[in-house]
Amino acid sequence: MMKKLVLSIALATILFCFSKAQNLTTPQISTTEEIKQNFGLSQIEVSYSRPGVKGRKIFGDLVPYGKVWRTGANNATTITFGDDVTINATKIPAGKYGLLTIPGESEWTVIITKQTDVTNASAYKQDQDVLRIPVKPYTLPFPIETFTISFNDITNNSCKLELMWDNIYVHVPITTDVDTKVMAQIKDVMNNDNKPYFGAAVYYIENGKDLNQAVEWLDKAIAQNPDAYYMYYQKARALAKLGKKQDAITASNKSIELAKQAKNDDYVALNEKLQKSL
């Protein structure tokens, strides 16, 4: 009886320890990252894992040349476009895709694929490619320990998707058609009762549209909000671009007056800089 009791206690202890071991949590060897970049009128999202160099030779060894690479570690790397984009003259519809690469010593191939679960080269099917383009690898002046995907050189309608690891950097230019969509929106909302005069005017100023129309809209926006120093500043910008120097100075001085009342030194400085450029 005593032996059975001892055996039961020992077994219970083993099971307890085993159950505790099952709940062990340790850091990820290659951490997972999800990045979201506002781009155009939506976002681009990337999900990937970030292996480290850890003293190893990376490209041409750990990551072989000439073979499909998941472009990360652990799970498949995916990229999601919130809107239609264009890469290397290829239009890619909004949606979720796999991001793969084939590293090479003097040239890489970047692949956007319909497959979103490729974790090894044997699972890759070339007939599922949406895009396949060659890109040039650049040698960095300093090493990057942890594999990094990022976005840079971001404008309203373009950006660079960048890959960096060890001493290698590659990038892919991405564009999207923002202007057609915004102009269609402006045309539509200007038929409504509550017209976004200010936002439409600023878009016209920033994108080389009809500046006289921008000034007209700004006058209407100012009539609705006469203490808006930032509106007078934008009007001064538009008038300056039209070559109407004195009118621009008058609008800018009004912006300075109102900005000082609002204790906004930033807009005072912006106006002073604008007047110096006239």
C-alpha positions in Angstrom: 0.0 0.0 0.0 2.9 2.3 0.9 4.6 1.6 -2.3 1.5 2.5 -4.3 1.2 5.7 -2.4 4.8 6.7 -3.0 4.4 5.7 -6.7 1.3 7.9 -7.0 3.0 10.8 -5.4 6.0 10.5 -7.6 3.8 10.2 -10.7 1.8 13.3 -9.7 5.0 15.2 -9.2 6.3 14.2 -12.6 3.0 15.2 -14.2 2.9 18.5 -12.4 6.5 19.4 -13.5 5.7 18.3 -17.1 2.6 20.5 -17.2 4.6 23.5 -15.9 7.3 22.8 -18.6 4.6 22.9 -21.3 3.8 26.5 -20.3 7.5 27.6 -20.7 7.7 30.9 -22.7 11.0 31.9 -24.3 11.9 34.8 -26.7 11.5 34.3 -30.4 14.7 33.5 -32.1 13.6 35.6 -35.1 11.1 38.1 -33.9 7.9 38.8 -35.9 7.2 42.3 -37.0 4.1 43.8 -38.7 4.6 47.3 -40.3 1.9 49.6 -41.6 2.7 52.5 -43.8 0.2 55.1 -44.9 0.5 55.4 -48.6 -1.6 57.2 -51.1 -5.2 57.0 -49.8 -4.7 53.7 -47.9 -1.9 51.6 -46.4 0.7 49.0 -47.2 1.2 46.3 -44.6 4.1 43.9 -44.3 4.3 40.9 -42.0 7.7 39.2 -41.6 10.2 37.6 -39.2 13.6 39.2 -38.5 16.6 36.8 -38.3 19.9 38.1 -37.0 23.4 37.8 -38.5 24.8 36.3 -35.3 28.3 36.1 -36.7 27.3 34.0 -39.8 27.9 34.6 -43.4 24.5 35.5 -44.8 24.2 35.9 -48.6 25.8 33.2 -50.6 25.8 30.8 -47.6 23.0 30.9 -45.1 20.8 32.4 -47.8 22.0 30.8 -51.0 22.4 32.7 -54.2 20.0 31.7 -57.0 17.3 30.1 -54.8 13.9 31.4 -53.7 14.1 32.9 -50.2 11.1 33.5 -48.0 12.6 37.0 -47.3 12.7 36.5 -43.6 12.4 33.5 -41.3 9.7 31.3 -39.7 6.4 32.2 -41.4 6.0 33.4 -44.9 6.5 37.1 -45.6 3.4 38.8 -46.8 2.6 42.3 -48.2 -0.9 43.8 -48.4 -1.8 46.7 -50.6 -4.8 48.7 -49.5 -5.2 50.1 -52.9 -4.0 49.3 -56.5 -0.3 50.0 -56.9 2.2 49.9 -59.8 5.6 48.3 -59.7 7.9 48.4 -62.7 4.9 49.2 -65.0 2.9 46.3 -63.7 -0.4 47.2 -62.0 -1.1 45.1 -58.9 -4.7 45.1 -57.6 -5.3 45.8 -53.9 -5.0 42.7 -51.8 -2.7 40.4 -49.9 0.4 38.7 -51.5 3.5 36.8 -50.7 6.8 38.6 -50.9 9.7 36.5 -52.1 13.2 37.1 -53.4 16.0 35.3 -55.2 19.3 36.9 -54.0 22.2 37.0 -56.3 25.7 38.3 -56.1 25.2 41.1 -58.7 21.4 40.9 -59.1 18.3 40.0 -57.0 14.9 39.0 -58.2 11.9 40.4 -56.3 8.7 38.4 -56.6 5.1 39.3 -55.6 3.1 36.1 -55.7 -0.5 35.0 -55.1 1.0 32.4 -52.7 0.9 33.7 -49.1 2.3 30.6 -47.4 5.7 30.0 -49.0 8.2 29.1 -46.3 10.6 27.1 -48.5 11.7 27.0 -52.1 10.0 23.7 -52.8 6.5 25.2 -52.1 7.0 28.1 -54.6 5.1 28.0 -57.9 6.2 30.4 -60.5 2.9 30.3 -62.3 1.4 32.1 -59.3 3.7 35.2 -59.8 2.0 38.6 -60.0 5.3 40.4 -60.5 8.9 39.3 -61.0 11.5 42.1 -61.4 15.3 42.3 -61.2 16.9 44.7 -58.7 20.4 45.7 -58.0 21.9 45.0 -54.6 24.0 47.7 -53.0 26.7 47.3 -50.4 26.1 49.2 -47.2 29.0 51.1 -45.5 28.0 49.4 -42.2 26.3 46.1 -41.3 22.7 45.6 -40.3 22.5 42.9 -37.6 18.7 42.3 -37.8 17.0 41.7 -41.1 14.9 44.8 -41.8 12.0 45.7 -44.2 11.0 49.4 -44.3 9.5 52.1 -46.5 11.3 55.3 -47.4 11.3 58.3 -49.8 7.5 58.5 -49.3 5.5 61.0 -51.3 1.8 61.3 -52.1 2.1 58.7 -54.9 5.4 56.9 -54.6 7.6 55.1 -52.1 10.4 52.6 -51.8 10.1 49.2 -50.3 13.5 48.6 -48.8 15.2 45.3 -47.7 18.4 45.4 -45.6 20.5 42.7 -43.9 24.1 42.3 -43.1 25.8 44.6 -45.6 23.3 44.4 -48.4 20.5 46.8 -49.4 17.9 46.5 -52.2 14.8 48.5 -52.9 11.7 48.4 -55.0 9.9 51.6 -56.2 6.1 51.6 -55.8 3.7 54.1 -57.2 -0.1 54.6 -57.0 -2.5 56.9 -58.8 -3.6 59.4 -56.1 -4.4 62.4 -58.2 -7.2 60.9 -60.3 -9.0 59.7 -57.1 -8.6 63.0 -55.2 -9.7 65.1 -58.2 -12.8 62.9 -58.6 -13.5 63.3 -54.9 -13.1 67.1 -55.1 -15.5 67.2 -58.0 -18.0 65.1 -56.1 -17.9 66.9 -52.7 -18.0 70.4 -54.3 -21.6 69.5 -55.2 -22.5 69.0 -51.6 -23.7 71.7 -49.2 -20.8 71.4 -46.8 -17.9 72.0 -49.2 -14.3 71.3 -48.0 -12.9 74.5 -49.5 -9.7 74.6 -47.5 -8.6 71.0 -48.0 -9.3 71.2 -51.8 -7.4 74.5 -52.0 -4.4 73.1 -50.3 -4.4 70.0 -52.6 -4.4 72.4 -55.6 -1.5 74.4 -54.2 0.6 71.3 -53.4 0.0 69.6 -56.7 0.3 72.4 -59.3 -3.4 72.8 -60.0 -5.4 75.9 -60.8 -4.1 78.4 -58.3 -6.8 81.0 -59.0 -9.4 78.4 -58.1 -7.4 77.7 -54.9 -7.5 81.4 -53.9 -11.2 81.5 -54.6 -11.8 78.5 -52.4 -9.6 79.9 -49.7 -11.6 83.1 -49.6 -14.7 81.1 -49.1 -13.0 79.1 -46.4 -11.8 82.3 -44.6 -15.3 83.7 -44.8 -16.5 80.7 -42.8 -13.5 80.9 -40.3 -12.1 84.5 -40.3 -9.6 83.8 -37.5 -7.9 80.9 -39.2 -4.3 82.1 -39.6 -3.3 78.9 -41.4 -5.8 79.7 -44.1 -4.3 83.1 -44.7 -0.9 81.5 -44.9 -2.0 79.1 -47.6 -3.6 82.0 -49.5 -0.3 83.9 -49.3 1.5 80.8 -50.7 -1.0 80.6 -53.6 -0.7 84.3 -54.4 3.1 84.1 -54.2 3.0 81.3 -56.8 0.8 83.4 -59.0 3.4 86.2 -58.9 1.1 88.5 -56.9 3.8 89.6 -54.4 1.9 92.5 -52.7 -1.3 90.5 -52.3 0.8 87.7 -50.9 2.4 90.0 -48.3 -1.0 91.4 -47.3 -2.3 87.8 -46.7 0.8 86.8 -44.9 0.7 89.8 -42.6 -2.8 89.0 -41.7 -1.7 85.4 -41.0 1.1 86.7 -38.7 -1.4 89.0 -36.9 -3.8 86.1 -36.2 -1.0 83.6 -35.4 0.4 86.0 -32.7 -3.1 86.3 -31.2 -3.3 82.6 -31.1 0.3 82.4 -29.7 1.3 80.1 -32.6 5.0 81.0 -33.2 5.4 78.3 -35.8 3.1 80.1 -38.2 4.7 83.4 -37.5 8.0 81.8 -38.5 6.5 80.2 -41.6 5.1 83.6 -42.8 8.3 85.4 -42.1 10.2 82.8 -44.2 7.6 83.1 -47.0 8.0 86.9 -47.1 11.8 86.7 -47.2 11.4 84.5 -50.3 9.3 87.0 -52.2 
